[in-house]
């Protein structure tokens, strides 16, 4: 049985000890999952599972990061790449385990995080968001559907000094729809609760409402009103708002300023019109976590209702000033004073980290690069990468600060004031860990699970 190892103090010169201790920490982090796999699979496949996670950390390439032939070379050696690829293929196509096993383990970790936040007196936040997994060069796969390309939209953005920007209608490419759910508190690293992919075509066809309803029902059954759900403008619709109200959950939903609500007199008006001319209750200087700038932000709240549901809601408006667009936030919690309004604004402000998760998953973890044909094998591989992401997030805990600083200083050195003062990003942490393991773990497949 795998046991969790205490965080050791690493001397700067003992890199070999650090490499093997971190590999043991990965095994300890996944210990409950590995024990479950050990009951269902041959022990050699369980060893391949753990070795594959280490190989994913080692092989950093956006276009080929999850190619089985490339990972096979890291499982064993470049000369034995065909044998390593065969081992990984045997693991993914084994019918004795399902991708649901990994998804359930992630949910259990999120449930533990929710309970820990409640014990510590913090409010657990459940952050929802959606994205797409793009496969623009693939046209013959039955599972892929048309998705709106976020990369094409980014490339079409107007930039100062460049003329004749491309315009026209949105660009659609083959791909999959992607839904993510994360748990976080006021501080500390977030925890991944769910990552799931769905399509509108083929044998596994579904739709967004079905996926959202299933995940919402599961979260309500697990946590009820103990968590606050955070939603972006993508989910601002009457039907979805009514479902949230009927589910009796606490939520913060960013509303579109031109969508109508009923004011205190029962008249339908656009959101920006309802608070026009109303003075802010209070001002604070808040730091933008995306740009690092500090803004003077005002806040005001009014009671409203939606035309399709009679339950009273509160519209909280955060005004950052200058040329920045205000936030129009709908919440089910009553707003009696300015402190309640600030709690809603700060809760929504923590949503930005899930946008960073999408970028990290696509660029650093290469989650758009798999080339497997069946749905189940693709889902298994993507969830294995999600486990790697969860492991890297675990290294951001305070007890790993000494090791993290040494790892970044020794194996991913950066110069310049900004690099010294900025919080340690996952990009550098994964880069440092990759170099360390490549130098001192000759072959991940030679690792053995400790039993006792």
N, C-alpha and C positions, 0 to 999 in steps of 0.2 A: 504494500500500500504506500502511495506517495504521501510524503509529509511536507508541510510548508516549512521552508528554511528561513531562519531569522536573517535580517539584513546585515551582512558583514561589513567591516571597515576595510577598504581595499588600499593597500599601499600602492603608490604611483608606479613602482617598478614591477609589480607583480601582475602583469596583464593576463598571464595564463590563468591565474586563480580567478580573476574577474570574469574571464570568458566562460569558464566552466561553471562558476557560481551563477551567472546570469542564465545559462542554459538550464541549470537545475531550478532556478526561480521560475522559468517558463513552465517546466514540468509541474512544479508545485502550484502555480497559478491555475493550471488546467487539470489538477489532480482529480476532482470529481468527474469531469468529463472523460478523462483517460480511463478511470476505473469502469465507467459505464461501457466504453468502447471495448475494454478488455474482456467484458462479459459476453460481448456479441461477436468479436472478431478474433482472428488469429493474432497472437502476440506480435508477429512480424509486421502485420498491417498497422498495429497500434504504434510500433516504433517508427514505421514509415510516416504515419500521421504527424507525430511530433517532429521528426526530421524535416518534413515538408514545411512546417511552420518556420523552422530555423532557416531553411533554404529560401523561403519567401523574403525573410528579412535580409538575407545576404545578397540576393540578386535584385539590383535596383535598375530597372529600365522601364520607361513608360510604355513603349510599344511592344516589348516582348517579355514583360515581367512575369506573366502567368502562363507562358507557353510551357507545355509539359516537357518538351525536349530540352528547353533551357534549364528548368528546375531539376531535371534528371541529372544534369552535369554537376549541380551543386549538392544533390543528395549523396552522390558517391564521388567520383572524380571525372574530369572531362573525358578521359579515356574510357570510362565506364558509363558514359551518358546513356547509351541504349538500355543498359540494365536498370539504371536509376529511373528512366522514363517508364519502363515496364512496371517497376514497383509502384510508382505513383498512379499509373493507369489501373493497376489491379485494385488499389485502394479506392479510387473514385467509382469504379464500376461494380464494386462489391454490393450485392443486393442485401447484405446482412445489416446495413446501417443506412439511415436516411438523413437528409439535410435537416429535417425537423429536430433531430437530436441536438444539433449545434444551436439551432434557433431557441430551443427550450433552455439550453444552458445559459445563453445570453440573457434570456428573460429572468432566470433565477438570479443571476448576478445583479440585474437591475432591481429586482425585488429586495435583495439584500441591501442595496444602496439606499432604497427608499426607507427601509426600516432603520438603517443607521442614521439617516438624516432626521427622521422623526425623533429618535432617541436623543440626538444632539440638540434638538429644539429648532432646527432649520426647516424651512418649507421646501419640500421636494417639488421641482419643476419638471414637467414632462413636455419636452420640446418636439414638436412634429414638423416635418418638412418633406418635400418631394423633389425628385430630380429625375434625370434620365441617364441611362447607360447607352452610349452611342456606339454603333458598329457601322460606320458609313460605307465601308468597302464590302460589306457582306450583303448579298442579295438573294441567296438560295436557301437560307435557313427559314423553316416554316414558323418558328417561334417568334421571330423578330417582327415588330410592328412599326408603324410610322411614328416617330417622336420628333418634337420640335427641337432642333439643334441649338443648345445653349452656347456651344463653341462658335457656331456661325453668327449668332447674335452678338457675341463678344467681339468678333472680328469686324463686324459691320458698324461698331460703335464709332461715332464721330470723334476725331482727335484733333486738337489744335495744331494748325500748321500743315494739315494734309487736306487736299482738295478732292472734290468729286467723290464723296463717300458713297459706297453702294447703298442702295435702298431696296424698295420692293417688299414683297410678301415674305413671311418667315420661311426659313429653309427646314424641310423635314428630311430625316435620314432614317435608315433602319436602326432599330434599337429596342430597349426595354424600358418600361417605366419603373421607377425606383422610389420606395417609401422608407423613411428612416424615423426612428423614435429614440430619443436619448433622455436620460435622467441626470439632473444636475442640481446643485444647491447654490448658495450664495458664493461659495469659494470651492477650490479644488477642481480636479479634473472630472469631466462628465463620464457617465457610464452608458454603454450601448445597450438599449433595451430590445431593439428589433431592427433588422435590415431585411427587406423583402422586395422581390422583383416580380413584376406581372406584365402581361402582354394582352393585346386586344385581338390577337390572331392565333390560329392553330389550336392544338388540343388543349392547351392550358389557358385559353382565352378567359379574360375577366374584365372588370371595369373598376374605375377608381372608387366609386361609392361602395362597392362590395368589399374591396380591400380595407377601406377606411372603417366601415362598419364593423368588420371582424376584429380589427385591431383596437378600435374604441371599446367594443364590448368586452374584450379581454382585459383591457386596462381598468375598466369600471369594475369588473368582477374582482380584480386583484387589489385595487387600491381605493375605489370609491371616491370620496371627497377629500382624501388625505393628500392628494397631489393637485397642483394647478397646471392645467394644460395650456400650452403656448402655441398659437397658430399665426401664420403669416397671411398676407393678403390673398395668396393663392386659394385659400379656403373660405374667403369671404363671400358667402352666398346664403340666401334665405333658407334653402333646404338643409344645408349643413348646420346653420345656426339653430334651426328648430330641432334637429337631432341632438345637438349638444344640450339644449334646454330640456328636452325630454329625458335625456340620460342623467340629469341632475348632477352635473359635474361643475367644478370651479374652473373657469377658463379666462384667458385673455386672447382676444381675436383682433388682429389689426384689420380695420375696416377701410374700404376704399372711400376716398373723400367725396366722390360723386355719387355713391350709392345712397339711397334714401332711407331715412328713419323717421319715426313719428316723434315730434317734439313734445314738450309739456302740454301743449294745447291740442295734441292729437292730429296735427297737420303734418303731412309728409314733406320733408325737406332734405336736401342733401346734407351730408355730415358736416361739411365745412361751413354751411350756412347756419347750422344750429348754434355753433359756438362763435360765430362772427360777431365782433363787437364786445364780447365778454372778456373782462380783464383776468389775467392769470392770478391764481390764488397765492402762488409762492414761486420763488426763483431759486435755482441751485446751479452751481458750476459742475458739470458732469464731463467725464473724460470719454471720448469716443475710442472704444477698444480697437476699431478698425484702422483709424488714421492716427490715433494718439493725441489728437487735439482736444482742448477743453472748450466747452460751449456753455454759455449762459442759457439755461433752459427754464421756461415757464410752464406751469401746469394748471389746467382747469378741468372741471368735470360737470356734466349735466345728466339728468335722468332722461332716458329715452325708451322707446319700445320699437319692436320691428312690426311691420304691417302684417306678417304672417303668424305672429305669436303674441299673446297678451302679457307675457311676463315682463316686468320692468327690468331694464338694463341700464348700465352706466357707461356713458361715452367719455373717456378720459383723453384729453388732448395735450400732447407734449409739444411745446413750441421751442425749437432750438434756435430760432432767429436766423439772421443773415439770409442766405438763399436756400437754406435747407428746408425740405418739406416737413410739415408737422406730422406727428404720429396720431392717428385716430384709432383709439383702442377701445373695443367693447369688452366689458367684463360683467360677469354675473354677480360678483360680490358688491355689496352696497358701499358707496364712497361717501363717508360722512365728514372727512377732514382731509387736509392736504397730505398728511402722512399716508393715508390709504391710497391716494392717487399716485404718490411717488412709488409705493410698493408695486403698483401695476406697471408703471413705466420702467422701473428697474428690472422687474421680472421679464418683461418683453426684451429689454436690452441684452439679456443673457442669451437670447435666441441666436445671435450672430455666430456663435461657435459651431452650430450645425452647418452653416454655410462653409466654414473652414473645413469641416469634416468631408463635405462633398469634394472640395478641391483636393484635399489630401488623398482621398480614396482614389480619385481618377488620375492624378499626376504622380504621386509618390508610390502608391500601392498598386498602380496599373490595373485597376479593376475593370477597365474597358478592353483589356488585351486577351482574355481567354479565347481559345479556339477549340471548343468541345462541342459536340453535336447534340447531345441529349440534354434535356432540361434539368434532370436530377443531378447529373454530373457537374453541370455549370453551377447550379445552386450550391452544391457541396463545396466546390472550389472557392466561390465567392464568400461563403460563410467562413471558410478556413482563413481567408484573408481578413475577414472581420475579426476573427479571434486574434490575429496578429495585431490589428489595430487596438483591440481592447487591452492586449498585453503592453503595448507601448504606452497607452494611457495610464496603466497601473504604475509605470516607472516615474510618473509625474507626482506621485505621492511624496509627502514631506519626508518620510523615513528614507527615501532614496536620494535625497538632495546631495549628500556628500559624494556618492557614487556617480550621480548624474553630472555633477560639476567636473569631477575627474575625467569622466568619459568624454565630455565635450572638449575639455582642455587638451586631452592627450590624443584623442582619435579623430576629432573634427575641429581642429583649431581654426579660429577666425580672428582677424585683426580689425581694428577700428572701434571707435567709441560706441557706436550703435550696437555692434555685435556683443560688446561687453555688458551693456546695460539692458538689452532686451531680454524678456523671459525666454527660457530655453524652448525653442520650437521642436515639434516632433520631427521635422525634416532633418535637423542636425542630429537629433538623438538616434534616429534610425540609421543615418549615415555612419555615425560613430560605432554603433553596435554592429553594423554590417562589416566594417573594416576589422573590428576586434575579432569577430567570429571567423572571418576568412583567414585571419592570421594565426589563430590558435585552435580552431576546430577544423581539423583536416577534412573530416567527412561527417556531416550530421547523422548519416545513417549508421555510423558505428556507435552512436550513443545508446545506452541501455537504460531502461526505466528502473529506478531503485525500488526495491520491494522490501517490505518489512511488516 
